[in-house]
């Protein structure tokens, strides 16, 4: 299973994007109707389904800003020191530790979206192979039509 192309969440499914959005894709218009499936987690897919975006970088920048706003309450929570946590009861300590872990994971997801917004996505070899296969099939179909 691949990670989300935007936030690097490990529970990724796929989202269809135009081939022209893929970094390094030919922009000559020959495959303008081709959709490519790239990994994307459910939350990123849901948020991107609500807006228009013209590149993967633009989509990632949008996601980073939405996540900052959506999770502002979590991102603004205080950091607890280890000795402070041990003064708490078991239930409250577990709650605070879970909250701190979620805060860290959310910051990592936002940082990943920020990276993709600037540098573009990094695809695994498997995803690159799937993209190449889809492009080859589309090119064969176009050649048969000619």
Steps between C-alpha positions, in 0.01 A plus 500: 500500500631841407489814709278793412663715232421813702517434875687166505227332707551124486135418432489612139249409233500672159382825346472554124691797359562617144822362355622856437520552880770232534851653522689433177185416303488597135301819457443459127128425541517148357391346829286788627205270575705247698436472875768357726436345841738619770496409871296731723356445846129537565527838670708653219265350237194639678648849537625513141163388369352827624719740298660554160878466481724520196810316620609255767710774656199732522292220652768433763521869593122510537506191722773645724298817559178307565673264744652796687154652542318172563744383767594840651358400838727194508808679364469769767492263797783524752788257493518286811833402653557139603509577873172693471334200338602267782322726751169426324273205559510213250187600306589866466864418418386264222270771361778763500755260345255408224430868438874578482557212255211618282640854507841372384343291221290796386806726488677236289205479258495880461878509446463233232229702322725806518788302344280372216369854442857617436682196361219294348406145600739209530351177369614149586642278226174305498293815438743615229470158333119522514511849345735380225272203429189722479682738264620211280149358475359843410768551235421158348129584491578832331727327246226247416256785437736662248 
